[in-house]
Amino acid sequence: MLSSLFCGKAGEFRRVLLGPLAAFLVVSSLGAQTQAPQTTMTMENRGASQTGTAWPTADGVYTIENFRFGSGESLAQLRLHYLTLGTPHRDSSGHVDNAVLLLHGTGGNASSLLAPQFSAVLFGPGQPLDITRYFLILPDDIGHGISSKPSDSLHMRFPKYDYDDMVESQHQMLLDGLHVDHLRLVLGTSMGCMESFVWGETYPGFADALMPLACLPVPIAGRNRMMRYMAIKAIEDDPQWHGGEYTTEPVEGLRTAAELTLVMGSAPLYMQKIAPTKKAAEDFIDDYLAKRVSPLDANDMIYQWDASRNYDPSAHLDRIQVPVMWINSADDYINPPELGIAEKYAPKLAHGRFVLIPISDATRGHGTHTQAAVWKGYLVELLKESAKK
């Protein structure tokens, strides 16, 4: 089967037929009051590498007073938790010049990107994000991890946050909490991918480069929104939900939402390989649900899925003037290549490159965003391209 290569500038495309292992590329001509962060050091194994190494993470909590959300709602204290790795380096003017912001996906947290298939490939000595060279910042987004979220106490009265709020709060945390006024790179997976586009448009030039992994820069619609809506409705229609004031979790609704999540993130080739028989497939599902459903909170999950409701960076991609390495995989069920969206929008990036990773034994559908070995070389290219001369 042949892949196609689209190269374009100013909307011009040409098609070249490639062999089956070739990648599909689209290349366009390349005020809230705050308080000091409370930081504690940890040396726990938050994300052991493939060699068993424990990453020396530092925990931080930054609180923004009277944070105002885009919905008009506000929160007296918005708590943002984050992890850091490495040490900030300051240039001759006193500005941090080696900070990298790493953004997790929906339902994840800072520790998600300490998974070995990500961290062990990128963070070690001589690797692209070597922590002896870079200062890595991994926040828990609003509504995730141990940052402020509905399950803390407000339940469905929690402000209706969105991706713009996430980026705004990260910006305040960086400036006033960590005293970082410039980023070497923003790299985001899934939801973090979408936040990367928001970052590029909202704060042009704040980062030297962007690497969005597994998303599209258009509104969440079609099957993508349908599945998010089904997951939300499954929870809200569970009799145990009680409008968000449940005393025990609405397990049946959460189970259905978790099942939909599995389907959205799955890859047929990989799933066939790990579950080649009826028993293996059914055992996989039983094990998956036993592990995934019990830690979930229904209100948190509703908010997480709905935070994408008004996401749409499509009209202002031209504001992004820094190099962008945008990568999806061909087996991504959430962002299927047959929609043709990437071909339309990649040329709007002044210095952007879109790469569609072909399906292989190494890809994992939507989850390829965390399989760093698959796309590590493109990160190296981006860092080289965006390095200051």
N, C-alpha and C positions, 0 to 999 in steps of 0.2 A: 504494500500500500504506500502510495506516495504522499509526502507532506508538502506543504506549500510555503514558500518564503515570500513575504510581502515587504518591500522596501518602499518608503515613501517620504516625501517632504512636500510641504504645502499641499497636502491632500493627494499627491500623485502616488500611484501604486504600480508595481510591476510584479508579475507572478513568475516564479521559477520553480520547476519541479525538482524535488530532491529525493534521495533514497529514503528507505523506511526508518533509518536511525537519525535522520536529520531533524533538527528542531524546527518548529514553526515560529518564525520571528516576524515581528512588526517593528520596524525601525523608523522613527520619524527623525528629521534632522535634529541628529542627536543635539477691676478695681476694688477687688475686695480687700479688706484689711486682713492681714495675716499675722501669724505668730511663728516663732522660730521652730524648726523641725526638732522632734525628739528622736534621737537615733541611738540604737543599741546594736552592738556587734554580735554576730552569731558565727559559729564555725560548724553548724550542723550540716548534715548531708542533704541539702535541699535538692540537689541534682547531681548525683554521682556520675562521673564519666564512665566510659566503657572500661576503663582501667581501675575503677573503684575510687577515683579521686573525689574528695568532697570539696565543693567550691566554697571559698571563704567569703560568703555573702555578708553584707551589712544591712540590717533592717532599719528603715526610717519611717516615721509617721509625720506627715505635714498636715496641719489643720488650717483651713481657710475660713475665716469668720464671715458670716452673712453672705455666703455664696449665692449669687442670683443665676438661676437657670434660664435658658432660652424660652421656656414656657411662661416665664414671669414669676414662677414660684421661687422660693428661697429656702435655704437651710442655715440655721444659726451657726452650725459648725459642720463643715464638710471635711471629713477625715480621709486622707489619702495615704495609703501604705505603699511602700516601694522597697525594692532590694537594689543594692548596688554591688558591683564587682570592679576591682581595680581602683586606681587612684587618679583623681583629677590632676591634669597638668595645666599649668597656667603659662601663657606666653609673656613676653616682655611687658605687655600692658596690663597684665593681671587677669586676663580673660581665659577661661577654660577652653582648651582647643582640642580635646580628645574625647568628648562626651558622645555616647551613642545611646539613643532611646530605642528600646525594644518593646514592642506592643503585642500583647496576647490576643487571643480570639474570644468569641462569645462563650461565656460560661467558664473561662479559664481564669488564671491569675498570674502573678509574677513568676511563680515557680514553674508554670507550664513550659516556659522557655529554658528551664534548667534540665529538661528531659535530655537523656544522653544522646539521642539521635540529633539533637540540636546543639547543645552546649559542648559535648565532647568533640564535635567536628569543628567548632568555631572559636572556642574560648581559650584553648591551650597554647603553649609556647609555639610561636611561629605560625599560628593559625590566623585566619582573617581578622577576628576580633580578640586577639591575644590580650588577656586582662593585665599583662604587664605593660601594654602600650595604650590600651583604651580604658575609659571610665564608663562602664555599662550601667544603665539605669533601667530598671524593670518595674514599672508601676502596676499595682492592682487598680484597674479602672474603676470609676464610679459604679457601684452596684455589684462589684466582684471582690473576691478574696476577703480581706479584712479592712477594705475601704468602706466608707458609708454605703449602706444598702437598705432596701425595704425591710429585710428580716431583723434589722437591729431593734426596731420598735414601731416605726410608723406604718409598716405594712403597705397597703395600697394608698396611703396618704403621703407616701414618699414622693418628692418632686419627680415629674415625668422627664427624666434625663434623656439626652440623645448624644450622638457622636460629637456634635459641636461642644457640648458641655464637657465631655471627656477631654477634648483637646484643650479647651480653655483652662480647665483645672490643672492639666499637665503643665501647661505653659506657666501658670502662676507658681506651681510647685518648683519648676526648674529655676525660674528667676529669683523668687523670694526665699525658697527653701534651700535649694542646693547652690544658688548663686551661679547658675549656668545660663549665659545669655546667647549661647550659640551651640549648635550640635554638629558633630562631624557627620552623623548619619541618623536618619529615622528608618527603622526596619520594622514592619508590622505584618502579622499573620492574620488572615481572615478578617475579623472585625478590626484588628490592628492595621491590616492592609487598607481598609477603608479610611481609618483615622489618618493614615499616612498621606492620602490625597487631601484630606481636610487640613492637615498640618501645612502641606505645601501651598495651598490656596490662602489659608488664613494668615499665615506668617511666612510670606515669601522670603527666601534667603536666610531664614533662621537656621536651617540645616544645609550643609554642603551637598547632600545627596539624599534621595529617597529610594527605598526598596520595598514596594508593596508586593506582598505574596498572597495570592489566592483571593482575588476580588475583582469587581468591575466598578468603574467610576460613574455609575448611573443609578437611578432610583431602584430600590428593591421592589420588584414587581413580578408578574408572571408566576411561574412555579415556585420561585424562591420565596416570594411573599406568601403564596398559598400555604406552603409548608410551615412557615413561621406562624401564620394565622391559625393553622390547624393545631399546632403545639400549644398555642395560647388558649384556644377554645377548649382543648381537651382538659386543661387544668380548670378553667373557669366553669365548665359544665359539669365538673365532678361535684356531686352533692356535698362532699366534705370540704369544699373550698370556702363556703360561707362568705363570699365577697372579700376574701383575704383574711378573715378573722378566724381561721381554723385553729382548733386545739390539737389536732393531729394532722399530719400532712395528707393531702388528697392523693393517695398513692396511685389509684387507677389513672387519674389524669396525668400524674407525673410519669407513670410507666409508658403511656401512649406518647407523651412528649419525648421521652428518652428513646423510644423506638424510632420516631421520626428523625431524631437527631442522628441516630446510627445510620439510617438510610441516606440521609443528606451527606454525611461525611464518608460514606463507604466507597470502595473501588471494586468493581466486579472481578477483575483478574486476581487481585490479592485475596479477596474473600473466597473465591473458588479454590485457591491454593491452600488456605488455612482450614477450610471446612469442605473437603471434597466428598463427604458422605452426609446422609440425612442425620445421623446421630451427631457427627461433628458440628454440623450447622446448628442443630437445636441446642446442643451443649454450649456452644459459643454464646447464643442468645441468652440462655438461662444464666450463664456466668456473668455476662455483660450487665444484664438487668439487676442481678443480685448486688453487684458492686456499684453500679451507677445511680440507681434510684434512691437508695437510702440517704446519701449525703445531700440530696437536692432540697432546696426550699422553693415552694411553689410561687410565691410572690416575686422572689428574686429572679426566677426563671422567666416569668411573664415580662418583667421589666427588661431583662437582658435581650429577649427576642424582639421586643417592641422598640428598643432604642434605635433601630435602623429605619424607623417609619418615615423619616423626612430626610434621609441621607440622599444627597444629589450634588456631587461636585462637577457634574458634566459641563455646566455653562462657563466655568471659570478655570479650566485646565490651563489656559494660556498664561495664567498668573504664575505658574510653576516654571521657573527659569533654570533651576539647577538640574543636574543629571538625574534621571529616573531609570531604575531597572525594575520593570514591572513583570512579574512572573506568575503564570498560571500553569496548571497541568491539564493534559488533554482528557483525563478521566475524572475531572472535577464535576460532580453531579450538581453542585450549587452554582457553578459558573461555567456552564457547558460551552465549548468553543463554537458549536453550530449556530449560536445566536448572532455571531458576526459583530459583536459589540466592540471588541478590541480593535479590529481593523478600522472601525469608524473613529474611535477616540484616541488611539495612540498618536496619530499625526498632530493632534492638538497640543502635545507636549513638546516644548521647544527643544529639549535635549533628552528625549525619552526613547526607551527601547522596550518593546514588549516581546517576551519569550514564552512560547507555549511548549512546555516539556512534553515530549511524546510519551505515550503509555509504555511502561516497561515493568520488569520485576521490581524495580526500585521505587516506582511511584505508588502512592497511597491515596489516590483520589484527592479530595479536598485537603486531606491531611499531609499531602506532599509539602505543604508550606513549612512543616517542621522537620522534614527529612533533608537536613542541610547538605548531606553528601551529594544530593541530586543537583543542587543549584549553587554550591559553594564557589565554583569557578566564576559564575556571573557576579557574585559579590566581590571577588577579587578584582574583576574588571572595573566594577563601579567605583571601588575605593581608589583604584589607580587613576581612573578618568577624572574623578572629582578632587584629587589631591591638589593642594595649592602649589603652584610652581615656585 
